[in-house]
Amino acid sequence: MNGNGKRPRRGIVRTFVATAVIGLFMALSASSASAVTIGLVWNGDYGAAASEMDQVQNSGATVFRMPIDETRCSDTAGWGACDVIFQAAWEHGITIQPYLVRANSEGTRFLTSAQEPQWKEWGSWSRKVIEHYGINGSFWTSKSNPKPVTAWEVWNEENLAKNNPGGTSVQPQNYGRFLKYTAEKLQAGSIAKTGHGTEVVFGGLYMPAGEYYNSFLETSSAISGVPGSYQAVGIHPYSFDYGVTQMAERVNDVRYGLDHHVSGGSGKPLWITEVGWPVGGTGAPLVSEAQQASLLTESLNWIKANAGNYNIPLVDWYNIRDLGGQSTWSYFCGLRKADGSYRPSWSAFQAEAGVPTPAPPVRVAYADALQANSTSVWERPSGGGWSQTFLWGHEIAAGSSPETLEYGGTKHVFYVDAQDNNTISTWYWNSTTGWQQEFLYGHSVAKGTSPSGVVINGTPHLYFVDATNNNSITEWTWTSSSGWQQNFLYGHPVMEGSSPSAMVNNGLPLVFFADAADNNTITQWSWTPSAGWQQMFFYGHSVTKGSSPSALNYLGNPEVFYSDATDNNSMSIWGWNSLEGWTQVFLYGHALTAGSSPSSILWEGHQEVFFSDANNNNSMTMWYGNFGWTQTFLYGHQIAAGSSPSATMEGTTPHVYFVDALDNNSITDWNWSPGAGWQQGFLYGHAVTTGSSPSAF
């Protein structure tokens, strides 16, 4: 059992060859802007540190700075408390970046040679810690791809009196002697294990207060042999009063002092082992969460841009998470709150660390009446709350609705672009730059109609009523070799004000539409590799004017739902089976609202078709298919005139989004749960453009 009572997770076990390894930190001395390593700092107890490794990995940090405490991890106390942290870090590909300390009831105070036997114990431990966690250390035996420590920071903020012997005065000369003594033991341990030395870092100097950092550095380094005992200098350029400008001044100041007042100092890199801004607590000026994110971006960009000039190989953000139950500012600098929730600075850090920004959890897109009819989206993480994002950009054409597709791990919103002659444009999510708008141009979409798309083997296929080609169907498709290509199906024209509905059957596209040349009955376009595109005429009952079909793949067979003009605008179905071929089924029941269309999904193996019910004050009604058809009336709020619902499955839960006439035409969501049945969730937010409908992912 390890130090926190949990058994370490098992990693891949292979033989580790005991050869010299060029470690991460040893490579950092030759710095450039592209070589800056970005890490995070931990400020909590040991027991929780291992559990943070998932978050460290997700943040994009490659190093995790934290103390190794002689009183917690040693031959006497056992190594388990630290082993479990190193184990978790190794499993996540993270390198622990330690600073060596010795804590007791009085705090963390470095030692003098007069303090025996602690002084001697510290020296012995300094050698043992490198023999345990350093290159070829005993901890790494039988571990493939080890992450040994290659640089050792000695103490932390030793220019503060509380961290000095006695805790009342700053003692730079004593720190110099302590640093030299510790470095000798570390080097002896490294040579014994590897045949070469290691890197020792002058403990991080606190810059806003304590003894002036340059004075402390210069006085410590004036002791004989001290300048040669360390290879880098840690600094903490906190800048609470004047932001990044003050931080840059402090970095410049210590660089000048090291270059001009320390023997051999010009060749030593500066390690920024802490920098950050608090959003709460006492003892320092505070910033808002938005300001913290902005300062993070600005400070790390400055460090990257100036890393070569100032010889800065590394920067650690302080810190990964707030520590609850505390009151001072130093416990409120986290990228995450104490409860683990994320601040805006989390995403800012990921961007600086080069982590591709994940696609936002977009659930529904719509034409935003309050943003000049441009595209807006509602986002909701799993189990989280709703947030609205305004994409602006070009205007969605009047009477048209967006179409949403997800492929290649990327969200896409296609729409009829009123500012580009009613051609197709798209919004798509880019992990580096965020939302991007792309203009496909091509032929114009017929007035008052919308595109319909499917994804087949990762390739998008988008179908629309082509105003340039006599209102026949045209396809947009994309390939990596040719980009966007337009294919003209020609054939019969689509009924005025009606849109096609596409689906996938047996890996091939089917497109259904109300056929203006055949009395507004259903017609199908199908494609096969042998015959290409073929048109099939169903005839049968007519589709209601201004309405569109909704196609669904049910148990490998296509079904098409539509508002039946011949049957009082009630729901009808065209379905196919291998015994009877295409068959028309009349559900009768309540009528669909004029100008509205059905939306169908498959839920728990059954068909669900939602529509605006003209006989129930334009509220939501559902047809449920299960050994016959059942009509279920959801009632609830009224669906806005001229709009249609959009149904989708989110995991195992059905959601039906609609324009809520009773809530200022904002989006409302019908969703179902086993315990509560159908529930209405009001998103409020911006109004949807009149005559347009939402589109759900």
Secondary structure as UniProt FT lines:
FT   TURN            3..4
FT   HELIX           25..29
FT   HELIX           33..35
FT   STRAND          37..41
FT   HELIX           46..49
FT   HELIX           50..52
FT   HELIX           53..59
FT   STRAND          63..69
FT   TURN            70..72
FT   TURN            75..77
FT   HELIX           80..91
FT   TURN            92..93
FT   STRAND          95..101
FT   STRAND          103..104
FT   TURN            105..106
FT   STRAND          107..108
FT   TURN            113..114
FT   TURN            116..117
FT   HELIX           118..133
FT   TURN            135..136
FT   HELIX           138..140
FT   TURN            141..142
FT   STRAND          151..156
FT   TURN            158..159
FT   HELIX           161..163
FT   TURN            165..166
FT   HELIX           172..194
FT   STRAND          199..206
FT   HELIX           213..221
FT   TURN            224..225
FT   HELIX           227..229
FT   STRAND          232..236
FT   TURN            240..242
FT   HELIX           243..261
FT   TURN            263..264
FT   HELIX           265..267
FT   STRAND          270..275
FT   HELIX           289..310
FT   STRAND          314..317
FT   TURN            324..325
FT   HELIX           329..331
FT   TURN            338..339
FT   HELIX           344..352
FT   TURN            353..354
FT   STRAND          362..368
FT   HELIX           369..371
FT   TURN            372..373
FT   STRAND          374..379
FT   TURN            382..383
FT   STRAND          387..392
FT   TURN            398..399
FT   STRAND          403..407
FT   TURN            408..409
FT   STRAND          410..417
FT   HELIX           418..420
FT   TURN            421..422
FT   STRAND          423..430
FT   TURN            431..433
FT   STRAND          434..441
FT   TURN            447..448
FT   STRAND          452..456
FT   TURN            457..458
FT   STRAND          459..466
FT   HELIX           467..469
FT   TURN            470..471
FT   STRAND          472..479
FT   TURN            480..482
FT   STRAND          483..490
FT   TURN            496..497
FT   STRAND          501..505
FT   TURN            506..507
FT   STRAND          508..515
FT   HELIX           516..518
FT   TURN            519..520
FT   STRAND          521..528
FT   TURN            529..531
FT   STRAND          532..539
FT   TURN            545..546
FT   STRAND          550..554
FT   TURN            555..556
FT   STRAND          557..564
FT   HELIX           565..567
FT   TURN            568..569
FT   STRAND          570..577
FT   TURN            578..580
FT   STRAND          581..588
FT   TURN            594..595
FT   STRAND          599..603
FT   TURN            604..605
FT   STRAND          606..613
FT   HELIX           614..616
FT   TURN            617..618
FT   STRAND          619..625
FT   STRAND          629..635
FT   TURN            641..642
FT   STRAND          646..650
FT   TURN            651..652
FT   STRAND          653..660
FT   HELIX           661..663
FT   TURN            664..665
FT   STRAND          666..673
FT   TURN            674..676
FT   STRAND          677..684
FT   TURN            690..691
FT   STRAND          695..696
//
